[in-house]
Amino acid sequence: MAAAPDIAAVSRRLRLRAIWAWTFFASAVPAVIVGQGFVGSSERLRDVGAIMALIFWLFGMIPAIAATVAAFRHWDALPDRIRLLAVSPLLAVSFSFSLGVLALVLT
């Protein structure tokens, strides 16, 4: 039989993954703002900001998915605040996608 996981260690790993995911997601915002600041300049400079934002966002998805999967694996043993923190990055992404789809459908 496998030994039961140490919930304190699992909680630390989940907190760390969730914080890294939010950090990468937040880093994408200034990249978009800087990219849009080059409005009067060439098309190529504007695309740099969008590409950097996409890279930050994709790097943020890795710890977000890892935190969510691990949280679901140990769901019953985790405290409520750790559950919410672990799934919040992926919930924010799915909410943003839902708003985008609604905006496309309703226009």
C-alpha atoms as one frame of an Amber mdcrd trajectory, in Angstrom:
protein
   0.000   0.000   0.000   1.142   3.499  -0.715   1.794   5.835   2.171  -0.588
   8.731   2.711   0.773  12.037   1.396   1.828  14.748   3.801  -0.955  17.324
   3.424   1.278  20.181   4.603   3.773  19.423   1.811   0.981  19.084  -0.730
  -0.476  22.415   0.407   2.904  24.119   0.017   3.330  22.728  -3.500  -0.187
  23.796  -4.475   0.324  27.307  -3.115   3.611  27.621  -4.982   2.118  26.429
  -8.278  -0.898  28.720  -7.970   1.292  31.727  -7.164   3.532  31.026 -10.165
   0.481  30.713 -12.420  -0.924  34.058 -11.232   2.518  35.648 -11.636   2.792
  34.570 -15.257  -0.797  35.606 -15.999  -0.171  39.022 -14.455   3.058  39.386
 -16.449   1.086  39.055 -19.664  -0.885  42.242 -18.967   2.035  44.736 -19.139
   3.275  43.029 -22.303  -0.061  43.718 -23.991  -0.141  47.303 -22.721   3.367
  47.973 -24.005   2.509  46.320 -27.306  -0.564  48.496 -27.707   1.502  51.563
 -26.795   3.276  51.204 -30.119   0.094  52.093 -32.004   1.741  54.750 -34.132
   4.662  52.514 -34.979   4.992  49.543 -37.257   2.840  46.452 -37.164   5.859
  44.364 -36.203   6.424  46.191 -32.889   2.797  45.711 -31.878   3.040  41.994
 -32.554   6.012  41.663 -30.195   3.851  42.612 -27.200   1.126  40.171 -28.209
   3.611  37.341 -28.698   5.249  38.020 -25.330   1.840  38.070 -23.644   0.955
  34.747 -25.258   4.244  33.224 -24.077   3.674  34.431 -20.498   0.125  33.133
 -20.618   1.186  29.717 -21.904   3.899  29.468 -19.245   1.228  30.320 -16.665
  -0.972  27.477 -17.870   1.621  24.860 -16.899   1.549  25.497 -13.122  -2.185
  26.277 -13.271  -2.997  22.862 -14.706  -0.521  21.168 -12.346  -2.080  22.854
  -9.313  -5.618  21.998 -10.386  -4.847  18.336 -11.067  -3.020  17.957  -7.756
  -5.841  19.726  -5.903  -8.417  17.356  -7.368  -6.236  14.400  -6.440  -6.121
  15.418  -2.752  -9.441  17.290  -2.643 -10.942  15.706   0.468  -7.845  16.159
   2.623  -7.120  19.809   1.709  -8.405  22.830   3.642 -10.979  24.953   1.818
  -8.666  27.948   1.326  -5.989  25.784  -0.314  -8.608  24.224  -2.596  -9.773
  27.641  -3.741  -6.243  28.955  -4.213  -5.184  25.898  -6.212  -8.064  25.978
  -8.685  -8.401  29.766  -8.975  -5.926  30.270 -11.879  -7.701  27.751 -14.091
 -11.108  29.077 -13.032 -10.037  32.582 -14.072  -8.879  31.314 -17.460 -12.102
  29.397 -18.077 -14.162  32.424 -17.006 -12.226  34.635 -19.434 -12.776  32.150
 -22.246 -16.483  31.996 -21.417 -16.756  35.779 -21.574 -14.943  35.801 -24.905
 -17.263  33.189 -26.362 -20.321  35.064 -25.080 -19.013  38.299 -26.610 -18.584
  36.569 -29.971 -21.986  34.889 -29.854 -23.925  37.964 -28.712 -22.418  40.378
 -31.252
